[in-house]
């Protein structure tokens, strides 16, 4: 696309930049000014959609003051504190753009905004940005746990605390139709079969103190919830384990029955073989049925 045709295309295109705030009264004014400068220099039509995740300081008042200088600014105030994924989903539900960028004001450099938009306009439906610097250090146990999760998950799963992502409108429409208790954009981006690419960037480190850190047990709880809510593989593993145990139990009951009949000796209390055989068969049939249900 030439520069002239690109300019004509952008005249009818709206860009949405979605960001989350939570007790950011000391930094929000400067950040919104810089974001507006970048967007106004590159795009004729845009919006800055701020999702305030139930701030209990004067962040919202500061944003409303800035709105007088930045007419492209909109704010959605959540009635209580939600997870990052739910807050971002609220932004996608309400954005009006043909293209949207999910932006982290603590770590994401401003020059990544036009980079993501250019790739969306040229070729891709989803552009995922991952940092090339492990600026959030995890303990070895947490790193090993995430490695196992990535290998066992049914889709490639990267648990990142960041969420710098570019989406076009058809991808946005697909994501907001997915109504799940837990939404992780790494998983959702794998579930919807659109053309995607991944780029690397160097994160900013000025506001790292604002990022939430998780200990090992919080990480387990969080990742387990994401996996169970988005992947069918845990159900498959548990159902297969149940079938295997019930089958081994039936084999054990059969061996006891054969030994009792052939050796004319009592290897179990009276009636145990009959009851165990019935129970083992029922459990095996139950887990077989669950296998079929899990596939559907």
Secondary structure, DSSP 8 states (H G I E B T S, - for coil): --HHHHHHHHHT--EEEEEEESS-TTTHHHHHHHHHHHHHHH-SSEEEEEEE---SSSHHHHHHHHHTT-TTEEEEE-SS---HHHHHHHHHHH---SEEEEE-TTT--THHHHHHHHHHHHT-SEEEEEESS--S---HHHHHHHHHHHHHSSS-----S---EEEEHHHHHHHHH---SS--HHHHHHHS---EEEEEE----TTGGGS----HHHHHHHHHHHHHHH-SHHHHHHHHHHHHHHHHHHHHHHHHHHHHHHH----S-TTHHHHHHHHHHHHHHHHHHHHHHHH-
